[in-house]
């Protein structure tokens, strides 16, 4: 009884509710709101409220903060469960809440360890190290773990809140996780300011401002002088009919008709992009159609990259293939031969949507666990670039674009552009597709390459190497985005070094905290 009273003496319901609200407010830092300052302010508020709590109290406090962050930030998850999963809205919201509570464990662990390592009954760790070293390190490491454990869910990392903020260009050096470190560092500086320690704010904020100004100037990428004309086709096929057998041929013919219009111009496009699973059938079922499309593309000196279901023996893959001209313009026989060459197979599959863990147990429970195409196999982690008309394209299908190291592994010295295709129709008019676009923009900054994003119903867009959307077409409309892409040369520092130096730094900072704790 005394222990329970001790736990709640400083941890009132009001404080837990405040933590939840602070966490929920971070959703405003991400698309479509993009109020980038809210995340560091929310973190600093949480630090301020939790600074007098015990380690156990901090665990519950930051769990509430994290639950608010994810319950609101990824509330769009329930749309696919409710609309396409065949479950009542109460069940879909409950499942979404369970996911949010699981994800909240990671900031809870960061808060618990911060309190545990920084304070004991005999001493308090130096506040400068606590808030400017230990806290940012713990926040980054727990975010990284969240992006790795159980296949990972690296959505709404703190760094993504800066995609359109003044610090965005720093991602070309330190990546999205590096920006998370900076967000936590700023939050730590603000909490020190409340303790009348103004030195960190006076030093750190000007350094960040100077770094943000200098980053574009020091970024070692430059225009190559080459351009490529692309057309991204947005079919806007209703999700309810996408996998219906009767809709197969109307769907394929719609994409072909929308593409054929681009061949009427005297200067036809170089590359046409169809979205994820634009052809919702295995290759073998539509082989004649693929050969015809490949011939049409070749005749028009074009390459078409499309999503399709590929298969090897009894295994099926969510894939991208190239039709028409592979290496150069020519009007001869089509390059496509359907043997798996010049093909990309998705590696990072979406749990439930593309594979079902413990399938024998879960599939009988509800229709949600039997979504169309939820039995894919994964492709290799590293695969060759797609080659379309001689241009080298580093692809990522849907969810994969959220994994920076996997995208980095696909980019080579020959890579001309990034490509991500998706079908976000699963999530309707929610914030999910907008956050997905924001994540893709961050990958363009990190890799210093233009990025093409082709989707079924939006957002279909082109992003420059600075993360800015240069062209886009509206969501929920059938249309074709035709644009000239400026190509770039050189490698960003993040492309060269990746996340490892940051993770080592964070590991060392936490190790220092552990050593200090053990020497108490």
C-alpha positions, 0 to 999 in steps of 0.5 A, spaced: 500 500 500 505 504 501 509 503 495 502 504 491 501 511 494 509 512 493 508 511 486 502 516 485 504 521 490 507 525 484 504 521 478 497 524 478 492 522 473 492 530 471 500 529 470 498 522 466 493 526 462 498 532 460 503 527 458 498 524 453 496 531 450 503 533 449 504 526 446 498 527 442 500 534 440 506 531 436 502 529 430 501 536 428 509 536 427 507 531 421 504 531 415 499 534 413 500 540 418 508 540 418 508 545 424 515 542 426 517 546 432 511 542 436 515 536 437 521 539 441 516 543 445 512 537 447 518 533 448 521 539 453 514 539 456 514 532 458 522 532 460 519 538 465 514 534 468 517 528 469 524 531 472 522 530 479 519 523 478 522 516 480 524 511 475 518 507 475 513 513 475 517 516 469 516 509 465 508 510 466 509 517 464 512 516 458 508 510 456 502 515 457 506 520 452 508 515 447 501 512 447 498 519 445 503 520 440 501 514 436 494 513 438 493 520 434 499 520 430 497 513 426 490 513 428 489 512 420 491 505 421 484 503 423 481 505 416 484 499 413 482 494 418 475 497 419 474 498 411 477 493 408 478 488 414 471 486 415 471 488 422 467 492 426 469 499 428 470 498 435 475 492 434 479 496 429 480 502 434 481 497 439 487 493 435 489 500 433 490 502 440 494 495 442 499 497 436 499 504 439 500 502 446 506 497 444 509 503 440 509 507 446 513 502 450 519 505 446 519 512 449 517 509 456 523 505 456 527 512 454 524 515 460 525 510 465 532 509 463 533 517 463 531 517 470 534 511 472 541 513 470 541 520 472 538 520 479 539 515 485 538 516 492 546 518 493 547 523 487 544 526 481 548 526 474 550 532 471 544 536 468 548 538 462 550 531 460 543 528 462 539 533 457 544 534 452 547 527 452 544 521 455 536 523 453 538 524 446 542 518 445 536 514 449 531 517 444 535 515 438 536 508 440 529 507 442 527 510 435 532 505 432 529 499 436 522 501 434 524 501 427 528 494 427 524 489 432 519 485 430 520 487 422 520 494 425 515 500 424 519 506 423 513 511 422 513 518 425 520 518 428 522 525 431 526 527 425 521 526 420 517 532 423 523 536 420 522 534 413 519 541 411 523 545 417 529 549 417 533 543 419 531 538 413 538 539 409 542 536 415 539 530 413 544 529 407 549 529 413 546 525 419 539 522 416 532 522 419 535 519 426 540 524 426 535 529 426 531 526 431 537 527 436 537 534 434 530 535 436 531 531 443 537 536 444 533 542 443 528 539 448 534 538 453 536 545 452 529 548 453 529 544 459 535 547 462 533 553 460 527 552 465 533 551 470 536 558 469 542 554 465 541 559 459 548 557 456 546 551 452 540 555 448 545 561 447 550 556 444 546 550 441 541 554 437 546 559 433 550 553 432 544 549 429 542 555 425 549 556 422 549 548 420 542 549 417 544 555 413 551 551 411 548 544 409 546 546 402 552 549 401 557 543 403 552 538 400 557 534 395 551 533 390 550 537 384 546 537 377 549 533 372 546 537 366 542 531 364 534 530 364 529 525 363 522 525 361 517 521 366 510 520 366 507 517 372 500 514 371 495 514 377 489 510 375 485 511 381 482 504 381 477 503 387 480 498 392 474 494 393 474 492 386 482 492 385 483 484 386 476 482 383 477 477 377 472 481 373 476 488 374 483 485 371 482 487 364 479 493 365 484 495 370 490 493 365 487 497 359 486 503 363 493 504 365 495 502 357 490 507 355 492 513 359 499 511 357 498 511 350 496 518 350 503 520 352 506 517 345 502 522 341 506 527 342 512 528 338 517 528 344 514 522 347 516 520 355 522 516 356 520 512 362 513 511 364 511 509 372 505 505 373 504 504 381 504 498 386 500 492 383 498 496 377 497 489 374 494 485 380 495 478 377 501 473 377 506 474 370 504 468 367 496 470 367 498 476 363 504 474 359 501 476 352 499 483 355 506 484 358 509 482 351 504 487 347 505 493 352 513 491 352 512 492 344 508 498 344 513 501 349 519 499 344 516 502 338 515 509 342 522 509 345 520 508 352 520 504 358 515 502 362 516 500 370 510 497 373 508 493 379 506 486 378 506 479 382 511 475 380 513 468 382 518 463 382 515 456 383 510 456 388 513 463 391 509 469 390 513 476 390 510 483 390 515 486 384 517 491 379 518 489 372 521 493 366 517 493 360 520 496 353 527 499 352 532 496 358 538 500 356 537 504 350 532 507 345 530 502 340 524 500 336 526 492 335 523 486 339 522 488 346 527 486 351 522 483 356 522 476 356 519 474 363 525 471 366 526 475 373 532 479 370 531 487 371 526 485 376 525 488 383 522 483 389 520 487 395 524 485 401 521 488 407 514 486 407 508 489 411 506 485 417 498 482 416 498 486 409 503 482 405 505 476 410 501 474 416 505 472 422 503 465 426 498 465 420 495 458 422 493 461 428 490 468 426 487 467 419 481 463 422 480 468 427 477 474 422 477 476 415 482 482 417 488 476 417 486 474 410 487 480 406 488 479 398 495 478 397 497 477 404 502 471 403 508 474 399 515 471 400 520 476 401 526 478 396 533 479 397 535 485 402 540 488 396 538 487 389 541 490 382 538 497 380 532 497 375 535 499 368 530 503 364 532 506 357 539 506 360 537 510 367 539 506 373 533 506 378 533 504 386 526 502 387 522 501 394 515 498 394 510 502 399 513 500 406 520 499 404 521 507 403 521 508 411 527 504 412 533 508 410 538 503 411 535 499 406 534 504 401 541 506 402 543 499 400 540 500 394 543 506 391 549 505 387 554 510 384 550 509 378 543 510 381 540 516 377 534 516 381 529 513 387 523 510 385 517 508 390 511 505 388 505 504 393 497 503 393 495 507 399 488 506 397 487 502 403 488 508 408 482 512 404 483 520 406 486 519 412 493 522 414 497 515 412 498 517 405 501 524 407 505 521 412 508 516 407 509 522 402 513 525 408 518 519 409 519 519 402 521 526 401 526 525 407 529 519 403 531 524 397 534 528 402 538 523 405 541 520 398 541 526 394 537 523 388 531 525 385 525 521 387 519 519 383 513 516 387 507 513 383 501 511 387 494 508 385 490 514 388 495 519 391 500 522 392 503 521 386 509 526 386 516 528 384 521 530 389 528 534 388 534 532 392 532 537 397 526 534 399 521 539 396 515 536 391 516 539 385 510 536 381 504 532 384 497 531 381 491 531 386 489 525 390 483 521 388 483 522 381 485 519 375 491 522 371 498 522 369 504 527 371 509 528 366 515 532 368 522 533 366 527 530 372 533 534 373 539 528 375 544 529 380 551 527 381 555 526 387 554 522 394 551 525 400 555 524 407 549 520 409 549 516 403 557 514 404 556 513 412 549 511 414 546 511 421 552 507 424 556 513 426 550 516 430 548 509 433 555 508 436 555 515 439 549 514 442 551 507 444 557 511 447 553 516 451 549 511 454 555 507 456 557 513 460 551 513 463 551 506 465 558 507 468 556 513 472 550 509 475 554 503 477 560 507 480 554 510 485 
